[in-house]
Amino acid sequence: MSPKPGKLRFTALPLLALGLSACNTTTAPQPIQPPSGTPAQQPMTASGTIPDYCPQVSLREGTATLRKGEGEALQYVASITSNSRSCRVRDGEFYMEVGITGRIVPGPAAKAGNVTLPVRVAIVNAGSVAYSELGQQGVRIDPAGGPVDFTYVDRNIRIPLPQGRTLTVYVGFDEGAPATAKRTASARP
C-alpha cells in the first residue's frame, strides 16, 4: 500500500527544511574577548595554542595623535583610529601580534612624498617592561590627494608566558629614543 500524495508532501517538507538548515549557518564572527576565570588553553593550531587570555590594547594619553608643525607650517596630522591583537602560546612562550590602523591628513605645508611614523608597542607584565619596540611605518602623502589610511602590525612579540592575567599592552606614536632591547632582564622567567 502506498502513502497518500498529500501526506508524503507534508512529511517531506519538514525533512527538506531540516536538511537545508543543517548545511547553512549564518553566525557572524565574534571578537576575541578574554573570558573570566583561570587561564586555560584551547586546541593546538599550526602556530601554537590559542590562550583564553589575550590582553586588550590601550593607547596612552597623548600618543594617539602625532602633529608635525603648527598653523601654516603644519605638515600633517596622523592619528590612530583602531587597534587589534592576537595571541598564541608555543613552546612555553606567549606570542602576540599587535596592529593599529590610522589616518594621516596633510596640512598646509605638506609636500608630496613619504612620511615615516614612529609607532611603539610596549608590554608591561606585573609592573616590569616585558617588551618594547619602536617601529617605523612609511606612508606616502600627496597634499592634493587628501587623507591617507595606514596599517602597522608588530608580528615579533614573544615574551615569557605570564603567570595569570598580568599583561598590559600599550601602543602609540613615540618620537622618543628607540628602545634597544625587546626584553628586559626583569622580564625573564
N, C-alpha and C positions, 0 to 999 in steps of 0.2 A: 504494500500500500504506500503510495507516495503522499508527501505532505501537501497541504493546500497551498496554492501560489501566494496568497496574501500572507500566510503565516511564515513562509520562507523569507519573504522580503522583510518582515518585521524582525526576525531573528538575525538576519544577515546585516542589517543596517547598524545595530549596536556593535557587532563584532568588527565591522569595517572601521567604524569610528574609533574603537579601542585600539585597533592595529595602527591606524594613522597617528593617533595621539602618542603612541609609544615611540614612533620614529621622528617626531617633530617636537623639539624643545625650543623655547624662546627665552631662556633665562639669560638676563644681562650679566656681564662680568661684574663682580663686586670688587671695590678697592680693598687692598690688604689692610686690615686693622689688627693691631696686636690684641689678642684676647686676654682676659684677666686670668689669673691663676699661675701655676708653676710652669715655667717654660718647658715645652716638650717638643719633640721633633716629629715631622711627618715623613712620608716615604722618601726614599732616595731618588734623586734625579740625576741626570748626566753630570751636573756640576755640583753635586752635594745634596744635602737635605735642606728642606725649607723649614726654618725655625718658626715656632709660634710667636716669637717676639722679633719684631723689626721696628726699631725706634723711629718716631716721627722726625722730620727735618724741620729745623727752626731757622728763622732769619733773625740775626741780632739787630737791635735798633741801630739805624744809621748805615746798614750795609746793603739794603735792598735797592738803593739808587746811587748812581755814580754820575757826577756832573763834571764836565771839562769846560771851564771858563764860566764867565758870568755876563749877563746883559748882551750887548752886541758882540762880545768876544766869545759867546757860548758856542763851542764846537759841537757838543752833543750831550744828551741825557740818556743814560742807559738805566733800565730798571728790570728787576726780576719779577716776573708775573706768576710763576708757579714752580713747584719743586716736587720731586718724587724720589723713591728709593726702592731697592730690592735687596734681599738678604739671603745668604746661603751659609751653611756650616759644612766645612770639608776639612778632613784631617785635623780636627780639633781646633780649627781657626774659624773666625767669623769674617765672611766676605760680604762686602756691600758695594752697590753701585748707587751713587747719588747724582741726580741730574737736576738741572734747572732749565727753565725756558724764560726768555725775556724779550725785551724790545729796546731798540736804540732809535732815538729820534734826533735827526740832525738839527743843529742850531744855526743861527745867522752866520757864524764864522766857519761852518763846516766846509771841508774840502773833500772832494771825491777821493776814495781810497780805502785802505784797510785801517781799522781801529782795533787795538788789542785791549781786551777787557781782562783785568785780573780777578779771578774767582778763587776764593779759598773754601775748602771743605775741611772742617775740623770735627773731631770726635773726642768727647770727654767721657772717660769711664770712671765713675765714682770719684770725681774730683781731679783726676790726673789726665793729662792730654795723652790719648792713645794714638791719635793720627792727626796730622795737619799737613796739608799740601796746597800750595798756591799754583793754580793752573792758569793758562792763558787761553782766551777764546778770541780768535780773529773774526771780525765782522766787516764786510765791505759795505760802505755807505756811499750814497750819492745825494747831495743836497736837493737835487731836482726829483729824486725818486721817493722821498718821504720816509716814514718809519720802516725799520727792518727787524724781523724777528730772528732770534738766535737760540741755539740749544748748546748746553755744555754738560758733559757727563764724565764723572770721575769713576773709572772702572777698576782702579788699582787698590782699593781699600781692602786691607787684610790685617786684622788685629786678633789678639788672643781672645778666645771665647769668654764672654762676660759671665760672671757668677751672679746671675739674676738680671733684672731689668734696670741696669745701671748706666746705660749709654745715653748721651745727649749728643745729637748731631746738629752742627751749625753749618750754614752755607751763606755766602755773601761776597760782595765786592771787597777787595782788600788791596790798597795801594801801598801797604807797609812792606817791610823787608820780607823776602820769602823764607819760609821755614826750611832748614837744611835736612832735617830728619823726619821720616814718616812716623817713626815710633820713638817714644822716649824710654829711657831706662826704667822709669816707674811703671810703664805700661806692660812690661814683660812679665809673664807668669812666674 
